[in-house]
Amino acid sequence: MCQAVDEMIEDGRAEGRAEGELFGFIKAYTGLIKDGLLSVKEAALRMHMTEEKFVEEMEKVNEKS
């Protein structure tokens, strides 16, 4: 049972790291878009997302910043 709990905790940590990485990438691309160096379309392609999903994630980042 203890090993199962440890695995659940590690899964949560891994998920948190992945979310943090996503946040970082979206935030970086958002800055490039604001500076006119990258389009939303190009950023979405680089993140393997639709433009709509990328904009949704950008809005989440803007809310947290």
Contact map, one row per residue, 1 for C-alpha under 8 A:
11111000000000000000000000000000000000000000000000000000000000000
11111100000000000000000000000000000000000000000000000000000000000
11111110000000000000000000000000000000000000000000000000000000000
11111111000000000000000000000000000000000000000000000000000000000
11111111100000000000000000000000000000000000000000000000000000000
01111111110000000000000000000000000000000000000000000000000000000
00111111111000000000000000000000000000000000000000000000000000000
00011111111100000000000000000000000000000000000000000000000000000
00001111111110000000000000000000000000000000000000000000000000000
00000111111111000000000000000000000000000000000000000000000000000
00000011111111100000000000000000000000000000000000000000000000000
00000001111111110000000000000000000000000000000000000000000000000
00000000111111111000000000000000000000000000000000000000000000000
00000000011111111100000000000000000000000000000000000000000000000
00000000001111111110000000000000000000000000000000000000000000000
00000000000111111111000000000000000000000000000000000000000000000
00000000000011111111100000000000000000000000000000000000000000000
00000000000001111111110000000000000000000000000000000000000000000
00000000000000111111111000000000000000000000000000000000000000000
00000000000000011111111100000000000000000000000000000000000000000
00000000000000001111111110000000000000000000000000000000000000000
00000000000000000111111111000000000000000000000000000000000000000
00000000000000000011111111100000000000000000000000000000000010000
00000000000000000001111111110000000000000000000000000000000000000
00000000000000000000111111111000000000000000000000000000000000000
00000000000000000000011111111100000000000000000000000100110010000
00000000000000000000001111111110000000000000000000000000010010000
00000000000000000000000111111111000000000000000000000000000000000
00000000000000000000000011111111100001000010000000000000000000000
00000000000000000000000001111111110000000000000000000000010000000
00000000000000000000000000111111111000000000000000000000000000000
00000000000000000000000000011111111111000000000000000000000000000
00000000000000000000000000001111111111110000000000000000000000000
00000000000000000000000000000111111110000000000000000000000000000
00000000000000000000000000000011111111000000000000000000000000000
00000000000000000000000000000001111111100000000000000000000000000
00000000000000000000000000000001111111100000000000000000000000000
00000000000000000000000000001001101111110110000000000000000000000
00000000000000000000000000000000100111111110000000000000000000000
00000000000000000000000000000000100001111111000000100110000000000
00000000000000000000000000000000000000111111100000100000000000000
00000000000000000000000000000000000001111111110000000000000000000
00000000000000000000000000001000000001111111111000000100000000000
00000000000000000000000000000000000000011111111111101100000000000
00000000000000000000000000000000000000001111111111100000000000000
00000000000000000000000000000000000000000111111110000000000000000
00000000000000000000000000000000000000000011111110000100000000000
00000000000000000000000000000000000000000001111111000000000000000
00000000000000000000000000000000000000000001111111111100000000000
00000000000000000000000000000000000000000001100111111100000000000
00000000000000000000000000000000000000011001100011111110000000000
00000000000000000000000000000000000000000000000011111111000000000
00000000000000000000000000000000000000000001000011111111100000000
00000000000000000000000001000000000000010011001011111111110000000
00000000000000000000000000000000000000010000000000111111111000000
00000000000000000000000000000000000000000000000000011111111100000
00000000000000000000000001000000000000000000000000001111111110000
00000000000000000000000001100100000000000000000000000111111111000
00000000000000000000000000000000000000000000000000000011111111100
00000000000000000000000000000000000000000000000000000001111111110
00000000000000000000001001100000000000000000000000000000111111111
00000000000000000000000000000000000000000000000000000000011111111
00000000000000000000000000000000000000000000000000000000001111111
00000000000000000000000000000000000000000000000000000000000111111
00000000000000000000000000000000000000000000000000000000000011111
